[in-house]
Amino acid sequence: MRPHHRTTPRTPRTPRTPRLARVLGSLLLVAAGGAFTVGAAPAAPPPGPAPLDRVVPAPASVRAGGAPYRITRDTAIRVDGSRAVRRVGAYLAGVLRPSTGYRLPLTTHGTSGLRLRLAKGPFGAEGYRLDSGRDGVTLTAATPAGLFHGVQTLRQLLPAAVEKDTVQRGPWTVAGGTITDRPRYAYRGAMLDVSRHFFTVAQVERYIDELALYKINELHLHLSDDQGWRIAVDSWPRLAAYGGSTEVGGGPGGHYTKAQYREIVRYAASRYLEVVPEIDMPGHTNAALASYAGLNCDGTAPPLYTGTDVGFSSLCVGKQVTYDFVDDVIRELAALTPGRYLHIGGDEAHSTSHADYVTFMDRVQPLVAKYGKKVIGWHQLTGAHPVPGAIAQYWGLDDTGADEKAQVAQAARNGTGLILSPADRVYLDMKYTEDTPLGQDWAGLVPVKRSYDWDPGHYLPGAPGSAVRGVEAPLWSETLVTGADIDVMAFPRLPGVAELGWSPAATHDWDAYKVRLAAQAPRWDALGIGYYRSPQVPWPAG
């Protein structure tokens, strides 16, 4: 994830409090299973409805035409009888009511207005069709998740002021035509590092709402590292109580109780995101080693660590207590996590010999399956023996050595799935420019165009495109302290990564994308999302 030589300190800056995004917590769904803005004030809404092809991520198919639909005080949200669809309708109402001032009642009768319906069709697990005309807008999908993603598209077809939490002036018009859409990849993720700096439940849930806007469906939480252990484990209580008591720079740290973690999982599910928890091992384990002396080969606990070096810690591979510890942690975390995956890290284990690394990974992977989860590990896992069904998350660079890339590609040809997170493309904690106040540059500078202008299906030489499960944008937190910091590093790069994961490769074109991306700025302003005003993007004038 991060090279050993990288020790860049946080660059101080004066914080600026973001406007609060609207809280939608009271309208949680149950899945069926800010900062600062550089530049002038947001531009006024366009005189006509937004074109259907202005959406991010780009839809698979757009056919514009016909009369637009205008939401009025007489509009109702029409849902079928299923509880899940009704909850998607309630979510939509929660978005629209504050800004329009309309009642927008939910009803199961009628055919006009805003309609949400489940039906068989070529939608897959997450696709949808949006039909807009004079009598209304109909969203059709095979699953509630598809309807939810369709709602995100509908939001972007309305003026940005629809995102505000006070009554705004309309009109609230949706252009006529049809969008037919489904994702390119099933895995479209974002990772948040809560170990280097701890983020509260509210901060994580805010990020979840931002991810949902762009149809991200996986939230990878980096829950343990040298600087902090962030999840309560009943059988090893000092992990959180002591190992979670600090962070980079020596702050107070923190951890999630089991109830708080369940709340994050629940909230993510309400936005149709699956939580992927990570316990990084055998390296990146100083917080655990400091908490329990017996996990160290010499039986001596090191002090807590608040720096940013990597690669110096390792669990004791030769001790049985190590595997008792791992079994307990995986068992308790798996019981808290309804999702399919559990991430076991495996990167930068520089203090573990190769033989010990292979021994450790070969013993730990079956424990994940024992508790009903599928293994994800950083791509160094391919240097051991990935179990059938395992997924390797590639975080190398464009210029990573050919031998390392070949090892990953060979594993992919042998059946190991791939999540692509090249650090010099989609690590959201990399600086945009040399002058960016936050972030680091060990992987190079990552301006907005670079984060978008690559194809996951043809990125890794020798790896079959069929092995690629999707993409993920990690956000490491060595230099990030506040929610405002998260926003300014994620935006505007995150929507581009989301588009790489969702949209057909044929739609990927920087010159067209940057115009669609620029049109998102007033929406971010309305939501209170601070963002970096990249000179590569033609932002709206003041």
ABEGO torsion letter per residue (X at the ends): XBBAABABBBBBBBBBBBBBBBBAAAABBBBAXXBBBBEBBBBBBBABBBBAAABOBBBABBBBEEBBBBBBAABBBBBBABAAAAAAAAAAAAAAAAAAGBAGBBBABEABEBBBBBBBEBAEAABBBBBBBAAEBBBBBABAAAAAAAAAAAAAABBAAAABABBBBOBBBBBBEBBBBBBABABBBBBBBAAABBBBAAAAAAAAAAAAAAGBABBBBBABBAABBABBBAABAAAAAAAAABBBGGBAEEBBBAAAAAAAAAAAAAAGBBBBBBBBOABGAAAAAAABAAABAAGBBBBBBABABBGABBBBAABAAAAAAAAAAAAAAAAABABABBBAEGBGBAABBAAAAAAAAAAAAAAAAAAGBBBBBBAAAAABBBBBGBBBBBABBAABBAAAAAAAAAAAAAGBBBBBBBAAAABAABBABAABABEBAAAEBBBAAAAABBBAAAABBGBBAAABAEBBBBBBAAABABAAAAAAAAOAAAAAAAAAAABBAAABBAAAAAAAAAAAAAAAAAAGBBBBBBAABBBBBX
